[in-house]
Amino acid sequence: MKKRILLGAFFFFILGFTSISCSSDDSKEEKTVVINPDDPNNPDNPGNGNTSTKYQHKVLLEDITGTWCPACPNASNAINQAKNNATNGDKIVAAAIHIGQPGYPDPMQIQAGTNLYQSFFIPNYGEGGGFSFPTVTINRGNTVWQQQGIAQFFNAVNQQGSPVGIKIASNLTTTGGSITANFKFSQGYENLKYSVYVIENNVKTSSVQQGGGQGANYIHNDVLRAVSGTATGNTLGTVTANQEVSKSGQNVSYTLFNNDLEKVEVIVFVTDNSGKVLNVQSAHANETVEYQILN
């Protein structure tokens, strides 16, 4: 009799401990969910069990720029031309990171962009201890845009696809909101990171764009307005082939130049342990973009 009572008490103790642990996890704003790829009842897992699945590969261009910079319109004009290309424009994703200089502030500069510039771009892409404006990084690889047309952007697209798929959903207002990013992998990786940007298009400011010819009427696109989490990347960790990971609760707040969500986009990208971008995806605010499977 005593043995049954003790077993019962132990059972309720374990049950109570489990309930407390789950309640604590649910209180976090950001949630990570790993979806079982072997579950045959998972309807949202196309390519389930197929390690040969490839996803549309896209190129991330990060344009380090400033309104005070007379050479910077050369880069932004090339990016606009690439994005408008009828054949490959939909494979180009861009973020313009504005940086001011002493005595020459840039109204589009944000703290997250400054953090990126100081902790990532200067150490990795600085020239002779300084930094050249504009600098356009291509998938954060070892090379940057050589200012010779747009072919270099398109040459970075892997036509065979990427082993990393990205799905984006968001619930945004004109001041902020929440983003959910899902990731699928057709091969294993270690030490991955992911980043979430919010950008704004069709921006005009009171500052004259040097070298632009239109002065304060110069139209700026892809302007970085917010970064979710750590500017230089959030931990995604180690993943296995066919695994799907969901990162919900990616909160952002921002100030827009236009009170118009139609001009707002979300960018999500994944970097490997060397810092190179494996794939990138973009979506308009409050639009869901599904995985783009090639086969």
N, C-alpha and C positions, 0 to 999 in steps of 0.2 A: 504493500500500500504506500509506504513512504517513497519507494522507488518511483511509482507512478506519479506521485505529487511532485517529486523533484524534477522528473522529466517534463511534466507539464509546465512548471515554472521556467525551466530552461528554454522551452519552446516559445513561451510568450516573451521572454527576455530578448531572444534572437529576433523575433518579429518586431518588437518595439525598436530595437537598434536599427534594423533595416529601414523602418519607416522614417526614423529620424534622419538617416543618411540620405535618403531620397529627397526628403523635404529640403535639406540643406543644398543639394545640387540644383534643385529647381529654382532656388532664389537668385541664381546668377543671371545677369542680363544676357550675356553671350552664352549660347549653347552650342555644343558640338555633338553631332549625332553621327555615328558610324552605322551605315546601313548594310545588312548582311547580303552580299552579292549572290549567295547560293540559295536564297529564298525564292522558290518558284512562284510564290504568290505576290511578289513585288512587281506591280505593273509599271512602275516608274523606273525600271532598270533595263532599257533597251541594250542589247549587246550583252545581256547577263551571261556570265560564264565564258565569254569569248575574249581571250587576251589579244586577239588581232584587231579589235575595234580601234579605229582611228577617228579623231575629231578634227574639224576644220581648224587649221592653224592660222593664227593672225599675228600681226606684228605690232608691238608697242613702241611708239615714238614718244620720248620725253624731251620736250623742247625747253631748255633753260634760257629764259628770255627776259627782256625788260623794256619798258617804254622809252627809257633814256638811250637805248642802244640803236644806232643808225643801221647796223648790219642785220639786226634781228628780223625785220620783215622778209628778208631773203628766205629764212627758214620757215616762217609761218606761211608764206606764200607757196613754198614747195610742198608743205604738208597739206594745205588746202587743195592743191592741184592733185596730189596723190589720192586724197580721200574722195575726190570727185571723178576719179578715173572709172570709166564704165566697166572695165574688166576686173580690176583688182582693188578698187576703192573700198569695197566692203571688208577687205582683209587688213585694213589699216586702222589702228586705234591710237589716238594721240592725247597727250596731256601737256598743256603749256604751263610751266612752273615759273611764275614771275618773281624776279629778285631785284630789289632796289639797290642803289649805291649811296654812299654818303653824299648828301646834298642833292640826290636825285631819287626821291622815293617813288615807288611804284604802287598805285592804288589797288592793284590786283594781287599784291604779295600777301600771303597768309603765313601764320607761324609754322604750320606743317610743312609748307614749301621751303621755308627757311631751314627747318630741321633736316629735310632731305638734302638740300644744297650743301649744308655744312658737314653733315655726317656721312653722306654717300657720294654726291657728285664731285665735290672738290677733291676728296681723297682718291677717288677712282678715275676721275677724268681730268684732273687739273693738269695744266701744261706749264712746266718750269716753275712750279710753286704757285702759279696763278690759275685763273680759269678763263677760258675763251668764250665770249658771248657772240653769237649764239652757239650752244652745243646741243645737238640732237642725238641722243643715244638710241640705238636700235636694238630692242630686246635686251638692253643692258649688257651687250656683248663687249668684246675687247675693242671694237672699232666704233667710230661715230660717223655721222653723215659728213661726207667730204665736200658738200656744197656743189655738186656736179649733177644737177638734175634730180630725178626721183627714182631712177632705175634701182639705186641702192636699196631703197625701201622695199620694192617689190622682190628683189633678189633674196631678201631675208625670209620670204614666205616659203615654208616647206609644203610643196604641193602634195606630198604623200601624207600629210596630216600630222597631228600631234597625239601622243599617248595620254594627254591630259584634256579632259572635257570640263567646261565651266557652264553652270546654269545660274542665272541671276533673277531675283525678284526683289521688289522694294515697295515700301510704303512711305512716301515722302511728301512733305509740304514745302512751302516756299522758305521755311526756316530750318528744316531738318527732318529726321525720321529714322527709319530702320531699314536695313538691307539684309537679305539672306543670300548667301553664296553656297552653291553645291559644287562638288568636285568629283569627277570619276577618273579612274586611272586604269590603263590597260597594261601597265607594268609597274613594278615596285620602285620606290624612291626613298631616300633617307634625307632628313633635315630640310624638308621643304618649308617655304614660307608663302604666305599669300598677302596681297594688298588690295585695299578697296579705296578707290578715288571717286569723288564727285566733281564733275566739270560743268562749266556753263558756256554756251555759245552765244554769238551775236552780242558781244559786250562792247560798249563804248564808255569811255571815261573822260574826265575833264583834262587828263594829261595828254599832251601831244605825243604821238608815236614818232620818235625820231627816225628819219629815213623812210617813213611810210608814204609821204606825199599828201595824205588826207588829213594830217593834223589830228585834232581831237575826234574827228569822224572816222578814224581808222577802226575797222571791225576786228575784234579779237575773238578767236574761237578756241575751244578746248581748254578754257581757263580753269585751272585747279582751284576749287572752292573749299574742299574738305578732304580729309583722310581719316578713315576709321581705324582706331587702335594706334599701333606704333607706326610712325611715318616710314621707317625703313623696312617694315614687313612684320606680319604676325605669324606665330608658330603654327605650322600645319603638321610638322613632324614626319614620322615614317609611315609610309602607306604601302599596301601590297597590290598586286595585280587584281583587277576587277573590284577593288574597294571603292565605295562611295562615302564621302564625308560631307556633312552639312554644317555650315557655320551660320547660325541665325543670331539675331540681336546685335548686328553690326551697326551701332548707332552713330549718327553724324549730325552735326549742326553747322550752319553756314549762313553767310550773308550774300544774297544774290544782287546783281546789278539790275536784272530784269525780274519783275514780279511774275515770272512765267515759267512753269515747270516744263513746258514743251521745249525749252532751251537747255534743260538739265539732263545730263546723262550720268550713268554709273559705270565705272570701269573696275573690273576684277582681274587680277593676274596672279600667276604662280611662278615662283622662282626656285631654282634648284640650289644645292649646297654651295655652288660657286657664285650664286647671285644672278645667273642668267635666266631670262624669262622663258619658261617652257610653253606657255600659252596665255592668251589674254582674250577677254570678252567684254563687250559693252552693251548697254541697254538704256533706253530712254527711261526717265523717271516713271515709276509705277507701271512699267512694262515688264512682263516676264519673258526672258529669252531662254529657250530650252537648249539642251545639249545639241550641238550641231555635228551629227555623226556622218562620217564619209562612207563607211561600209558596215 
